Amino acid sequence: QVQLVESGGGLVQAGGSLRLSCAASGTDNSIYAMGWYRQAPGKQRELVAAITNGGSTNYADSVKGRFTISRDNGKNTVYLQMNSLKFEDTAVYYCYANRWKRGDAWGQGTQVTVSS
């Protein structure tokens, strides 16, 4: 099973920036989309951003204009550039990968904390 390794979380002040990275270990040519979910305490998991192999992107309304997702298909790595962070962005962020004819893969989660 492919492993998704996340990095880049941390503590930032409101208005600051972070960049999350997620790399799929090994070689996996079945991945057709990758992205990020997040889950805050007491809240339901929500899709933050997604990107396909062709570069099509989708964003949650709450992050449009502030977050940018990108992908290096050759490395099966996705990035989430988060700017103008708000307290409401505080959550554990989970990377995922959609795979053709296979189950979705999930990262271990990385904590993002935004202080007021």
URMOMO-V565079 format. One record per residue. SS is DSSP state (a for helix, b for strand, c for the rest). OMEGA is omega as a letter, one per 20 degrees, with the letter a starting at -180 (* if undefined). D_LAST is the distance of its C-alpha to the last C-alpha in Angstrom with 1 decimal. Layout:
# URMOMO-V565079
ss=<SS:SS>
omega=<OMEGA:OMEGA>
d_last=<D_LAST:D_LAST>
This chain:
# URMOMO-V565079
ss=<c:c:c:b:b:b:b:c:c:b:b:b:b:c:c:c:c:b:b:b:b:b:b:b:c:c:c:c:c:c:b:b:b:b:b:b:b:b:b:c:c:c:c:c:c:b:b:b:b:b:b:b:c:c:c:c:b:b:b:c:c:c:c:c:c:c:b:b:b:b:b:b:a:a:a:c:b:b:b:b:b:b:c:c:c:c:a:a:a:c:b:b:b:b:b:b:b:b:b:c:c:c:c:c:b:b:b:c:c:b:b:b:b:b:b:c>
omega=<a:r:r:a:a:r:r:r:r:a:r:r:r:a:a:a:r:r:r:r:r:a:r:a:r:r:a:a:r:a:r:r:r:r:a:r:r:r:r:r:r:a:r:r:a:r:a:a:r:r:r:r:r:r:r:a:r:a:r:a:a:a:a:a:a:a:r:r:r:a:r:a:r:a:a:a:r:r:r:r:a:r:r:a:r:r:a:r:a:a:r:a:a:r:r:r:r:a:a:r:r:r:r:r:a:r:a:a:r:a:r:a:a:a:a:*>
d_last=<39.4:37.0:33.9:30.5:28.6:24.9:22.8:19.8:16.9:14.4:11.0:9.2:6.4:5.5:9.0:10.7:13.6:15.5:19.0:20.5:24.2:26.7:30.3:33.2:35.6:39.3:41.0:40.3:41.8:41.1:37.4:37.1:33.4:30.2:26.6:23.4:22.4:19.2:18.8:15.9:16.8:19.1:19.2:22.1:22.3:22.0:23.4:21.0:23.6:27.3:29.9:33.7:36.2:37.1:33.7:32.9:29.2:27.4:23.7:21.8:21.3:17.5:17.5:20.4:20.1:17.1:18.7:22.2:24.4:27.5:30.3:33.0:35.8:38.0:35.6:34.2:30.7:27.8:24.6:21.4:19.7:16.1:14.8:12.1:9.9:7.7:6.0:9.6:11.1:10.5:14.2:17.4:19.1:22.9:25.3:28.6:31.9:34.5:38.0:41.3:43.5:41.1:38.3:34.7:33.1:29.6:27.5:26.2:22.5:19.7:16.3:13.2:9.9:6.6:3.8:0.0>
